[in-house]
């Protein structure tokens, strides 16, 4: 995502002819888009994207379970361990 933001910023600065970016070649300005595409390809090919999505789903599921337990007045397993130590 950082590469995409950097690429958009570079294109805007190039079009508005701001600073040193106005003197750069278009090829140089467009390089961050190539890096972004390479990163997305790697993330999908390696399973990184799917793994992160599954982690987010697991965190939401656990938060939902904890919220439901607290609404029912049940203590979570973590709360029970803390309570038994006292």
C-alpha positions as CSV (number, residue, x, y, z in Angstrom):
1,X,0.0,0.0,0.0
2,X,2.9,2.3,0.7
3,X,4.2,1.8,-2.8
4,X,0.8,2.7,-4.3
5,X,0.6,5.9,-2.2
6,X,4.2,6.8,-3.2
7,X,3.3,6.2,-6.8
8,X,0.2,8.4,-6.7
9,X,2.1,11.1,-5.0
10,X,4.9,10.9,-7.6
11,X,2.4,11.1,-10.5
12,X,0.6,14.1,-8.9
13,X,3.9,15.9,-8.3
14,X,5.0,15.2,-11.8
15,X,1.8,16.4,-13.4
16,X,1.9,19.6,-11.3
17,X,5.6,20.0,-12.1
18,X,6.5,20.4,-8.4
19,X,10.2,20.3,-7.3
20,X,12.7,17.9,-8.5
21,X,10.0,15.4,-9.5
22,X,9.2,17.5,-12.5
23,X,12.7,16.8,-13.9
24,X,12.5,13.0,-13.4
25,X,11.7,10.7,-16.2
26,X,8.2,9.1,-16.2
27,X,9.9,5.7,-15.9
28,X,11.3,6.7,-12.5
29,X,8.0,8.1,-11.3
30,X,6.1,5.0,-12.3
31,X,8.5,2.5,-10.6
32,X,6.5,2.4,-7.3
33,X,3.6,1.0,-9.2
34,X,5.7,-1.9,-10.4
35,X,6.9,-2.5,-6.9
36,X,3.3,-2.5,-5.7
37,X,2.3,-5.0,-8.4
38,X,5.3,-7.2,-7.4
39,X,4.3,-7.1,-3.7
40,X,0.7,-8.0,-4.4
41,X,1.8,-10.9,-6.6
42,X,4.2,-12.2,-3.9
43,X,1.6,-11.8,-1.1
44,X,-1.0,-13.8,-3.1
45,X,1.5,-16.4,-4.3
46,X,3.0,-17.0,-0.8
47,X,-0.4,-17.2,1.0
48,X,0.4,-14.0,3.1
49,X,-2.9,-12.4,2.1
50,X,-5.0,-15.4,3.0
51,X,-3.2,-15.9,6.2
52,X,-3.7,-12.3,7.3
53,X,-7.4,-12.6,6.4
54,X,-7.8,-15.7,8.5
55,X,-6.0,-14.1,11.5
56,X,-8.5,-11.2,11.3
57,X,-11.4,-13.5,11.1
58,X,-10.1,-15.5,14.1
59,X,-9.7,-12.3,16.2
60,X,-13.2,-11.1,15.3
61,X,-14.6,-14.6,16.2
62,X,-12.7,-14.6,19.6
63,X,-13.9,-11.0,20.4
64,X,-17.5,-12.1,19.6
65,X,-17.2,-15.1,21.9
66,X,-15.8,-13.0,24.7
67,X,-18.5,-10.4,24.2
68,X,-21.3,-13.0,24.3
69,X,-19.8,-14.6,27.4
70,X,-19.7,-11.3,29.2
71,X,-23.3,-10.6,28.2
72,X,-24.4,-13.9,29.6
73,X,-22.4,-13.3,32.8
74,X,-20.0,-16.1,32.2
75,X,-16.4,-15.6,32.9
76,X,-13.9,-16.4,30.1
77,X,-11.2,-19.0,30.6
78,X,-8.6,-16.2,31.1
79,X,-10.7,-14.6,33.8
80,X,-11.2,-17.9,35.6
81,X,-7.4,-18.5,35.7
82,X,-6.8,-15.0,37.1
83,X,-9.6,-15.5,39.7
84,X,-8.3,-18.9,40.9
85,X,-4.8,-17.5,41.5
86,X,-6.1,-15.1,44.2
